[in-house]
Amino acid sequence: MKIIIPEAIRQQALDTYKSVIQNTSHELPVTVLHIDGNYCFIIQGNDSAKLNNLWVFDIGLEITADDYFYHNPPTFNEMENAIMMVEDEVMPLHKLLAPHSGLYTTDAGIREIAQLTVFTENKQGITLTLSNMESVFNRLAAIITGLPASQDCLPTTKSFAVTLLILREVMHHLGFMDINIFPL
């Protein structure tokens, strides 16, 4: 987790938070996940004017793929090593997040995951449940452990695998039962 957050990331986080908060209709805390190339961040707040907390992690689409995935799709051991690293990054937040918060994103990669399974659509965007996200992860795991990739329509790119991995670990270890995906 980064201690000193560059101003450009801070501004991107604030812009993302404002985009999400204007589309939410309840007064519970809002948690926003964003996965970028060389970092990912989680924002939490409950007010449209400012965010309460910003955490930036040294995990992202490119950096995690470059550091952990040497094959496409990744091997079982590569995925296991990446899972352990991502868990170590996100698990400390479990006790820091406000309870009863909803999880949100505007990430196209997470939208792609939702569109590969069952999702609920509403006027603000789409909702992907933990169990439906897990079914996509299990399909990727089947490919990683030997199912021919041609037997499924899942993308086999490293960035897809990283996005799914980070989303899975965030939802599991931070206790989110679903994620709401808003358009940009």
Residue frames relative to the residue before (quaternion, step in Angstrom):
aa qw qx qy qz dx dy dz
M 1.0000 0.0000 0.0000 0.0000 0.00 0.00 0.00
K 0.4209 -0.7116 0.5064 0.2449 3.56 -0.92 0.91
I 0.3370 -0.7261 0.5672 0.1938 3.56 -1.04 0.84
I 0.7515 0.2416 -0.1402 0.5977 3.57 0.95 -0.90
I 0.1654 -0.8113 0.5586 0.0491 3.55 -0.58 1.20
P 0.4435 -0.6987 0.4896 0.2747 3.61 -0.69 1.05
E 0.6123 -0.5967 0.3867 0.3457 3.55 -1.08 0.77
A 0.6254 0.5463 -0.3487 0.4344 3.62 1.00 -0.74
I 0.6606 0.4787 -0.3054 0.4912 3.60 1.01 -0.78
R 0.6157 0.5503 -0.3359 0.4530 3.57 1.02 -0.81
Q 0.6781 0.4813 -0.2856 0.4763 3.59 0.94 -0.90
Q 0.6304 0.5214 -0.3312 0.4700 3.59 0.99 -0.79
A 0.6422 0.5222 -0.3151 0.4643 3.58 0.99 -0.84
L 0.6617 0.5033 -0.3055 0.4642 3.58 0.91 -0.91
D 0.6575 0.5048 -0.3096 0.4659 3.60 0.94 -0.87
T 0.6482 0.5099 -0.3114 0.4722 3.58 0.99 -0.85
Y 0.6447 0.5285 -0.3095 0.4574 3.56 0.95 -0.91
K 0.6732 0.4941 -0.2988 0.4619 3.60 0.86 -0.94
S 0.6274 0.5394 -0.3286 0.4555 3.58 1.05 -0.77
V 0.6889 0.4658 -0.2749 0.4826 3.58 0.97 -0.86
I 0.6888 0.5171 -0.3034 0.4076 3.59 0.75 -1.04
Q 0.6465 0.5200 -0.3389 0.4436 3.61 1.02 -0.61
N 0.6918 0.4551 -0.2756 0.4881 3.59 1.24 -0.32
T 0.5978 0.5509 -0.3797 0.4417 3.60 1.21 -0.09
S 0.2620 -0.8037 0.5219 0.1143 3.52 -1.04 0.78
H 0.6717 0.4666 -0.3197 0.4785 3.60 1.16 0.21
E 0.5094 -0.6820 0.4507 0.2687 3.54 -1.26 0.30
L 0.4218 0.6855 -0.4823 0.3457 3.57 1.22 0.32
P 0.6278 -0.5202 0.3935 0.4248 3.60 -1.16 0.35
V 0.2828 -0.7432 0.5902 0.1390 3.53 -1.18 0.72
T 0.0938 -0.7617 0.6397 0.0428 3.55 -0.97 0.94
V 0.1153 -0.8063 0.5797 0.0217 3.57 -0.77 1.07
L 0.1772 -0.7644 0.6153 0.0755 3.55 -0.97 0.99
H 0.0381 0.7721 -0.6336 0.0295 3.56 -0.97 0.90
I 0.1332 -0.7823 0.6065 0.0493 3.56 -0.86 1.03
D 0.0803 -0.7995 0.5953 -0.0045 3.55 -0.66 1.17
G 0.7589 -0.3966 0.2672 0.4420 3.56 -1.26 -0.14
N 0.8372 0.1492 -0.0375 0.5249 3.57 0.75 -1.06
Y 0.7702 0.1726 -0.1367 0.5986 3.56 1.24 0.23
C 0.1270 -0.7297 0.6504 0.1681 3.49 -1.35 0.02
F 0.1223 -0.7986 0.5808 0.1003 3.55 -1.13 0.47
I 0.1934 -0.7164 0.6582 0.1270 3.45 -1.38 0.49
I 0.1240 -0.7810 0.6118 0.0199 3.53 -0.86 1.08
Q 0.0128 -0.7849 0.6176 0.0483 3.55 -1.11 0.57
G 0.1833 0.7598 -0.6072 0.1427 3.52 -1.09 0.84
N 0.1979 -0.7728 0.5847 0.1476 3.56 -1.31 0.07
D 0.6594 0.4391 -0.2778 0.5433 3.51 1.23 0.49
S 0.4970 -0.6935 0.4335 0.2899 3.58 -0.93 0.82
A 0.6460 0.5604 -0.3263 0.4028 3.59 1.12 -0.45
K 0.8243 -0.0136 0.0397 0.5646 3.60 0.95 -0.75
L 0.4331 -0.6572 0.5421 0.2943 3.50 -1.29 0.41
N 0.4661 -0.6960 0.4773 0.2654 3.58 -1.10 0.68
N 0.8117 0.0228 0.0422 0.5821 3.56 0.93 -0.93
L 0.0608 -0.7601 0.6462 0.0293 3.52 -1.21 0.69
W 0.0282 -0.7753 0.6308 -0.0125 3.53 -0.82 1.08
V 0.1126 -0.7851 0.6079 0.0368 3.58 -0.86 1.00
F 0.1685 -0.8084 0.5628 0.0376 3.54 -0.87 1.07
D 0.4602 -0.6753 0.5122 0.2644 3.54 -1.19 0.64
I 0.5134 0.5548 -0.4674 0.4585 3.54 0.84 1.09
G 0.1983 0.7751 -0.5793 0.1557 3.56 -1.04 0.73
L 0.7672 -0.3988 0.2495 0.4361 3.54 -1.32 0.17
E 0.7726 0.3599 -0.1927 0.4862 3.58 0.71 -1.05
I 0.6883 0.4979 -0.3053 0.4302 3.59 0.78 -0.99
T 0.6775 0.4724 -0.3008 0.4769 3.61 0.92 -0.81
A 0.6382 0.5136 -0.3264 0.4715 3.60 0.96 -0.81
D 0.6803 0.4923 -0.2919 0.4579 3.61 0.88 -0.93
D 0.7272 0.4516 -0.2448 0.4554 3.59 0.95 -0.85
Y 0.8235 0.2833 -0.1043 0.4804 3.61 1.03 -0.69
F 0.7616 0.3543 -0.1988 0.5049 3.61 1.03 -0.67
Y 0.0846 -0.8181 0.5688 -0.0030 3.56 -0.41 1.27
H 0.7227 0.3252 -0.2037 0.5748 3.56 1.32 -0.21
N 0.2279 -0.7694 0.5840 0.1228 3.52 -1.27 0.47
P 0.4260 -0.3271 -0.7801 0.3210 1.64 -0.71 2.39
P 0.6509 -0.5226 0.3623 0.4146 3.57 -1.23 0.36
T 0.5166 -0.6151 0.4913 0.3367 3.55 -1.25 0.45
F 0.6999 -0.4459 0.3469 0.4370 3.55 -1.32 0.21
N 0.6942 0.4738 -0.2862 0.4601 3.61 0.83 -0.95
E 0.6181 0.5304 -0.3455 0.4662 3.59 1.03 -0.70
M 0.6615 0.4929 -0.3049 0.4760 3.59 0.94 -0.86
E 0.6493 0.5214 -0.3224 0.4501 3.61 0.90 -0.85
N 0.6594 0.4962 -0.3080 0.4734 3.59 0.95 -0.84
A 0.6541 0.4997 -0.3112 0.4749 3.59 0.98 -0.80
I 0.6132 0.5466 -0.3464 0.4531 3.60 1.02 -0.77
M 0.6668 0.5050 -0.3100 0.4519 3.59 0.85 -0.95
M 0.6614 0.5067 -0.3094 0.4584 3.60 0.95 -0.85
V 0.6751 0.4827 -0.3016 0.4694 3.60 0.89 -0.91
E 0.6026 0.5482 -0.3503 0.4621 3.61 1.02 -0.74
D 0.6635 0.5126 -0.3041 0.4523 3.57 0.88 -0.94
E 0.6535 0.5156 -0.3101 0.4593 3.59 1.07 -0.69
V 0.8050 0.3576 -0.1739 0.4402 3.59 0.70 -1.06
M 0.5686 0.6508 -0.3883 0.3198 3.62 1.02 -0.63
P 0.6178 0.5566 -0.3797 0.4054 3.67 0.91 -0.62
L 0.6067 0.5790 -0.3584 0.4102 3.62 1.14 -0.45
H 0.4760 0.7136 -0.4299 0.2819 3.59 1.15 -0.51
K 0.7509 0.3793 -0.2121 0.4973 3.59 0.90 -0.88
L 0.6536 0.5379 -0.3082 0.4342 3.60 1.24 -0.22
L 0.6208 0.5657 -0.3435 0.4203 3.59 1.15 -0.53
A 0.5189 -0.6168 0.4943 0.3254 3.55 -1.14 0.71
P 0.4920 -0.6680 0.4635 0.3111 3.59 -0.94 0.80
H 0.8262 0.2598 -0.2015 0.4575 3.55 -1.32 0.48
S 0.3699 0.7246 -0.4940 0.3067 3.55 1.12 0.58
G 0.3564 -0.6950 0.5765 0.2400 3.55 -1.18 0.60
L 0.3361 -0.7316 0.5591 0.1980 3.57 -1.12 0.69
Y 0.0332 -0.8057 0.5888 -0.0560 3.56 -0.87 1.06
T 0.0215 0.7736 -0.6331 -0.0166 3.53 -1.32 0.35
T 0.2461 -0.7195 0.6170 0.2026 3.52 -1.38 0.19
D 0.4019 0.7627 -0.4330 0.2634 3.60 1.32 0.13
A 0.4619 -0.6889 0.4945 0.2599 3.56 -0.88 1.00
G 0.6285 0.5526 -0.3373 0.4312 3.60 1.03 -0.71
I 0.6612 0.4732 -0.3049 0.4959 3.58 1.03 -0.72
R 0.5915 0.5453 -0.3547 0.4764 3.59 1.11 -0.64
E 0.6321 0.5348 -0.3293 0.4539 3.60 0.98 -0.82
I 0.6259 0.5254 -0.3339 0.4699 3.60 1.00 -0.80
A 0.6600 0.5118 -0.3122 0.4528 3.59 0.87 -0.93
Q 0.6891 0.4987 -0.2878 0.4401 3.57 0.95 -0.83
L 0.6295 0.5211 -0.3309 0.4719 3.59 1.30 -0.11
T 0.7459 0.2662 -0.1770 0.5844 3.56 1.29 0.11
V 0.6909 -0.4185 0.3543 0.4711 3.56 -1.25 -0.39
F 0.0788 0.7775 -0.6207 0.0636 3.57 -0.95 0.89
T 0.3860 -0.6881 0.5627 0.2468 3.53 -1.31 0.37
E 0.1901 -0.7844 0.5815 0.1023 3.56 -0.87 0.93
N 0.0050 0.7735 -0.6337 0.0092 3.54 -1.08 0.81
K 0.7404 -0.4344 0.2563 0.4442 3.59 -1.23 0.05
Q 0.6827 0.4762 -0.3053 0.4626 3.63 1.10 -0.48
G 0.7617 -0.2554 0.2159 0.5550 3.60 1.05 -0.66
I 0.5781 -0.5617 0.4364 0.3999 3.55 -1.02 -0.81
T 0.2732 -0.7475 0.5864 0.1506 3.55 -1.24 0.56
L 0.1332 -0.7690 0.6240 0.0395 3.53 -0.92 1.03
T 0.3035 -0.7653 0.5395 0.1763 3.58 -0.71 1.06
L 0.6590 -0.4978 0.3979 0.3994 3.53 -1.30 0.39
S 0.6880 0.4865 -0.3022 0.4457 3.60 0.81 -0.91
N 0.6703 0.4757 -0.3102 0.4776 3.62 1.00 -0.70
M 0.6066 0.5159 -0.3531 0.4911 3.58 1.10 -0.62
E 0.6457 0.5312 -0.3127 0.4507 3.57 0.99 -0.87
S 0.6199 0.5344 -0.3529 0.4534 3.60 1.05 -0.65
V 0.6255 0.5084 -0.3368 0.4867 3.61 1.06 -0.69
F 0.6390 0.5197 -0.3274 0.4631 3.58 0.95 -0.85
N 0.6547 0.5109 -0.3153 0.4593 3.61 0.94 -0.83
R 0.6190 0.5256 -0.3390 0.4751 3.59 1.08 -0.65
L 0.6479 0.4889 -0.3188 0.4895 3.58 0.99 -0.79
A 0.6289 0.5351 -0.3326 0.4556 3.60 0.98 -0.80
A 0.6285 0.5312 -0.3350 0.4589 3.60 1.02 -0.73
I 0.6452 0.4972 -0.3154 0.4870 3.59 1.02 -0.78
I 0.6484 0.5278 -0.3138 0.4500 3.57 0.94 -0.90
T 0.7519 0.3859 -0.2104 0.4914 3.59 1.02 -0.77
G 0.8106 -0.3600 0.1305 0.4431 3.57 1.14 0.47
L 0.5030 0.6177 -0.4579 0.3947 3.63 1.13 -0.21
P 0.4784 -0.6599 0.4769 0.3290 3.62 -0.79 0.88
A 0.5245 -0.6599 0.4410 0.3081 3.59 -0.86 0.99
S 0.6055 0.5754 -0.3520 0.4224 3.59 1.14 -0.55
Q 0.5991 0.5792 -0.3500 0.4279 3.61 1.27 -0.27
D 0.7514 0.2588 -0.1588 0.5858 3.60 1.28 -0.14
C 0.4573 -0.6894 0.4912 0.2728 3.57 -1.19 0.48
L 0.3895 0.7335 -0.4821 0.2790 3.62 1.23 0.17
P 0.4840 -0.6101 0.5271 0.3402 3.56 -1.10 0.62
T 0.2433 -0.7762 0.5622 0.1488 3.59 -1.02 0.69
T 0.3616 0.7410 -0.4908 0.2814 3.57 1.17 0.50
K 0.6040 -0.5623 0.4248 0.3723 3.53 -1.22 0.49
S 0.6518 0.5224 -0.3318 0.4382 3.61 0.94 -0.78
F 0.6150 0.5223 -0.3508 0.4753 3.60 1.06 -0.66
A 0.6611 0.5095 -0.3056 0.4583 3.59 0.90 -0.93
V 0.6583 0.4993 -0.3125 0.4687 3.62 0.95 -0.83
T 0.6455 0.5194 -0.3265 0.4549 3.61 0.88 -0.88
L 0.6751 0.4901 -0.2887 0.4698 3.56 0.87 -0.97
L 0.6450 0.5286 -0.3143 0.4536 3.58 0.97 -0.84
I 0.6851 0.4692 -0.2934 0.4738 3.60 0.80 -0.97
L 0.6418 0.5195 -0.3271 0.4595 3.59 0.90 -0.88
R 0.6587 0.5215 -0.3084 0.4462 3.58 0.88 -0.94
E 0.6989 0.4705 -0.2817 0.4592 3.58 0.80 -0.97
V 0.6239 0.5211 -0.3397 0.4731 3.60 1.02 -0.73
M 0.6915 0.4750 -0.2963 0.4566 3.59 0.79 -0.96
H 0.6851 0.4929 -0.2899 0.4514 3.60 0.86 -0.93
H 0.7952 0.3744 -0.1840 0.4401 3.55 0.58 -1.15
L 0.7197 0.3858 -0.2612 0.5147 3.59 1.18 -0.34
G 0.5441 -0.7069 0.3460 0.2906 3.57 1.28 0.28
F 0.4241 0.6965 -0.4815 0.3212 3.61 1.03 0.67
M 0.3195 -0.7695 0.5289 0.1615 3.58 -0.81 1.02
D 0.7907 0.0085 -0.0343 0.6112 3.59 1.27 -0.24
I 0.2297 -0.7263 0.6249 0.1710 3.51 -1.39 0.16
N 0.2856 -0.7370 0.5960 0.1413 3.53 -1.03 0.95
I 0.1581 -0.8072 0.5676 0.0357 3.55 -0.70 1.15
F 0.1325 -0.8026 0.5807 0.0311 3.54 -0.52 1.24
P 0.5130 -0.6077 0.4845 0.3644 3.59 -1.12 0.49
L 0.6241 -0.5447 0.4086 0.3832 3.55 -1.23 0.47
